[in-house]
Amino acid sequence: MAEKSKGNDNSKAKAEYESPAGYRSIKDNWYRTLIEHLPQKIFLKDQNSVYISCNENLARAFNIKVADIAGKTDYEFFSQEMADKYRDDDKRIINSGMAEEIEENYMRDGQVFYVHTIKTPVKEPDGKVVGIVGIFWDITADRMAQRELEEHRQNLEYLIKERTNELQESNKKLEHEVEERRRAQELFMSLFSSAPSGIYIAKNRKFVFCNPEFTRITGYSMDELQVIDSIDLAYPEDRELVRYNAVRMLKGERNNPYEFRYVTKSGEIKWAMDMNVAIVYRGSRAMLGHLVDINDRKRAEEAVRLSEEKYRNILARMNDSYFEVNLTGNFTFVNDATCHNLGYTREELIGKNFKLIVTEDTWKLVFEAYHNVYLTGQPNNGFSFPIIRKDGSVGFTESSISLLENERGEAIGFRSVGRDVTERKKLETKLEEMATHDALTGLPSRTLLNDRLNVAIHQAKRKSRTIAVMMLDLDKFKSVNDTLGHSVGDELLKAVGGRLTKVTRKTDTVARFGGDEFMILLSEITGMDEAAEIAQRILCSFQEPFLLEGNELQITTSIGIALYPDDGSDINTLVKYSDAAMYTVKASGRGNYSFYTSK
């Protein structure tokens, strides 16, 4: 009897399951559970574009509850312009009775976002359109990846970054009315058939449901998939990774999708991104999966990686110095030439500030140059400045500076290409020194003296000041050359130059005029008395003998002085009159000074 009772119970359960209402209830629950685990946003509108229902993902995006969506329109969630567009789209689909697939973009917080939308008319059995069901998802990451790839191909210097939208899951109940269940069944089947990503359900590692996109991605038919162990689709080396991540997602320990390689029916190895969630399917636990083909993106990433690696290798091995700094001036990349020029290793430079290699005064010039590039966006070519090497030596570099930008065109730092011009700078300095200074004594030459005298005359004229020009000649210098040789004579000229520089003021200019003649420019003196005081100080300094190559030389000098503006107002006149005054001293006994007089 017990066995008979048990058989009756089974028959009753079977009858309930096979009844239209029981079968429909199970399918409704299955479809409802399946749709609520989809990461896309789904809604249902009537023929007047009024919302009837939506899934949890859309309700969360609108910041409302699912139950509160009914009766609302797009004008309550979007701008007037966007709501008008959505209403026109709905009318067009209702009137045509045809589904539409739309890709569009919108701005939010200053950033462009892209979405892919599918709207399908909901029809009565007689074909009458009574509403619209829609599904849309964010494809911003794909569009951004395409843009980044193009930028990397053009510039070979930008790193690819893309964003992956986190797939959200939730369980909510749909409306229980019979009419809505029937519509939901039609909606879900339409969604699964047209979804652009692979959706599947697996139980005990066997596929029990797959949508058309999943079969297209894998290359297997549904019948073939039902006899395949689900883990066998993964590339052998990635199977343990897939198993580990799938278990973590089913336990709720991982929320973000994971990537792995899979093998198609034809044997091709491709990349996919998967997300799994535990569900109840036909009374027992199962796994709902959402598989996205990311093979194109992976190929793009690999192309960018290879391009950047090639680009970095070229930069690292080029003879010219190349480095990158962030907006605060810290080194983020340096090539071998930069390390060689500065004497630092790459590890010693990365993360250090640019101030490490320049003086405080030079840093102000460097900061101004870089800041100007940041403000204008225009590169600075041929910027030359001194650097301090690790060993403390000073060098010179000439470089170009340009902005370093991310994929959104935002400035994130600077790049610089330069070369060591230390030897060229030394040569320029030497040539400049030779042009403006006496080769023997190192004193300013007649050319530099004339320049300074010209400036002094203009300043004295503007300020109503007095200046003096002194012409000095070494008395009996020829006898030194004749008796002791020209080498001693040269040493004497250098010693005289040093002594004259020591006894005059820092604002004065001591120059070698030629032969044994020297000229001194006294700028901004109070008058004749101050000039006489300085002349007397010079004469006193010559009372001390010069010790040269073992010889003690006692020599005197004759000094002629001309004043501006009393004696003349131009260079030639002042030089001429100071020379005349000097010869007056020589004629009257040497070893003294005299002011120019017209008498």
LINRA-V173966 format. One record per backbone hydrogen bond with DSSP energy under -1.0 kcal/mol. CO is the residue of the C=O (numbers start at 1). NH is the residue of the N-H. Records with the same first field share a line. If there is no record, write none. Layout:
# LINRA-V173966
CO = NH + NH
This chain:
# LINRA-V173966
1 = 5
2 = 6
3 = 7
4 = 8
5 = 9
6 = 10
7 = 11
8 = 12
9 = 13
10 = 14
11 = 15
12 = 16
13 = 17
14 = 18
15 = 19
19 = 23
20 = 24
21 = 25
22 = 26
23 = 27
24 = 28
25 = 29
26 = 30
27 = 31
28 = 32
29 = 33
30 = 34
31 = 35
32 = 36
41 = 136
42 = 55
43 = 134
44 = 52 + 53
45 = 132
46 = 49
50 = 46
51 = 71
53 = 44
55 = 59
56 = 60
57 = 61
58 = 62
59 = 64
65 = 68
66 = 69
69 = 72
72 = 51
73 = 76
74 = 77 + 78
79 = 83
80 = 84
81 = 85
82 = 86
83 = 87
84 = 88
85 = 89
86 = 90
87 = 91
88 = 92
89 = 93
90 = 94
91 = 95
92 = 96
93 = 97
100 = 119
102 = 117
104 = 115
106 = 113
108 = 111
111 = 108
113 = 106
114 = 139
115 = 104
116 = 137
117 = 102
118 = 135
119 = 100
120 = 133
122 = 130
124 = 127
128 = 124
131 = 122
132 = 45
133 = 120
134 = 43
135 = 118
136 = 41
137 = 116
139 = 143
140 = 144
141 = 145
142 = 146
143 = 147
144 = 148
145 = 149
146 = 150
147 = 151
148 = 152
149 = 153
150 = 154
151 = 155
152 = 156
177 = 181
178 = 182
179 = 183
180 = 184
181 = 185
182 = 186
183 = 187
184 = 188
185 = 189
186 = 190
187 = 191
188 = 192
189 = 193
190 = 194
191 = 195
198 = 291
199 = 211
200 = 289
201 = 208 + 209
202 = 287
203 = 206
205 = 230
206 = 203
209 = 201
211 = 215
212 = 216
213 = 217
214 = 218
215 = 219
218 = 265
221 = 225
222 = 226
225 = 228
229 = 232
230 = 233
231 = 234
233 = 263
235 = 238
238 = 242
239 = 243
240 = 244
241 = 245
242 = 246
243 = 247
244 = 248
245 = 249
246 = 250
247 = 251
248 = 253
249 = 252
258 = 274
260 = 272
261 = 235
262 = 270
264 = 267
268 = 264
270 = 262
271 = 294
272 = 260
273 = 292
274 = 258
275 = 290
277 = 288
279 = 286
281 = 284
284 = 281
286 = 279
287 = 202
288 = 277
289 = 200
291 = 198
292 = 273
294 = 298
295 = 299
296 = 300
297 = 301
298 = 302
299 = 303
300 = 304
301 = 305
302 = 306
303 = 307
304 = 308
305 = 309
306 = 310
307 = 311
308 = 312
309 = 313
310 = 314
311 = 315
312 = 316
313 = 317
316 = 336
321 = 418
322 = 335
323 = 416
324 = 332 + 333
325 = 414
326 = 329
329 = 354
330 = 326
331 = 351
333 = 324
335 = 339
336 = 340
337 = 341
338 = 342
339 = 343
342 = 390
345 = 349
346 = 350
349 = 352
352 = 331
353 = 356
354 = 357
355 = 358
357 = 388
359 = 363
360 = 364
361 = 365
362 = 366
363 = 367
364 = 368
365 = 369
366 = 370
367 = 371
368 = 372
369 = 373
370 = 374
371 = 375
372 = 376
373 = 377
380 = 401
383 = 399
385 = 397
387 = 395
389 = 392
393 = 389
395 = 387
396 = 421
397 = 385
398 = 419
399 = 383
400 = 417
401 = 380
402 = 415
404 = 412 + 413
406 = 409
410 = 406
413 = 404
414 = 325
415 = 402
416 = 323
417 = 400
418 = 321
419 = 398
421 = 425
422 = 426
423 = 427
424 = 428
425 = 429
426 = 430
427 = 431
428 = 432
429 = 433
430 = 434
431 = 435
432 = 436
433 = 437
436 = 445
438 = 442
443 = 438
444 = 512
445 = 449
446 = 450
447 = 451
448 = 452
449 = 453
450 = 454
451 = 455
452 = 456
453 = 457
454 = 458
455 = 459
456 = 460
457 = 461
458 = 462
459 = 463
460 = 465
466 = 525
467 = 564
468 = 522
469 = 562
470 = 520
471 = 560
472 = 518
473 = 558
474 = 477
477 = 481
478 = 482
479 = 483
480 = 484
485 = 489
486 = 490
487 = 491
488 = 492
489 = 493
490 = 494
491 = 495
492 = 496
493 = 497
494 = 498
495 = 499
496 = 500
497 = 501
498 = 502
499 = 503
500 = 504
505 = 508
509 = 521
511 = 519
514 = 517
516 = 474
517 = 513 + 514
518 = 472
519 = 511
520 = 470
521 = 509
522 = 468
527 = 531
528 = 532
529 = 533
530 = 534
531 = 535
532 = 536
533 = 537
534 = 538
535 = 539
536 = 540
537 = 541
538 = 542
540 = 543
546 = 553
548 = 551
551 = 548
553 = 546
556 = 475
558 = 473
559 = 594
560 = 471
561 = 596
562 = 469
563 = 567
564 = 467
570 = 574
571 = 575
572 = 576
573 = 577
574 = 578
575 = 579
576 = 580
577 = 581
578 = 582
579 = 583
580 = 584
581 = 585
582 = 586
583 = 587
584 = 588
585 = 590
586 = 589
592 = 559
594 = 561
